[in-house]
């Protein structure tokens, strides 16, 4: 039973360290560019926000219009 807890602890720790590493690798260029070029940082934030809103609207349309979410017989298949 103890080896299972050790495995779970090591797996969880590795997952956390891996997520931190990927986040740092992805965020480093934006942070570096942001300190050098202030307008670029604003542009990156605007683009990320606009893409998030567009994706949310696309997903809402797919669920509501195509899936008939508010119809008498909604159709939804998990993917």
Buried (B, 14 or more C-beta within 10 A) or exposed (E): EEEEEEEEEEEEEEEEEEEEEEEEEEEEEBEEBBEEEEEEBEEBEEEEEEEEEEEEEEEEEEBEEEBEEEEEEEEEEEE
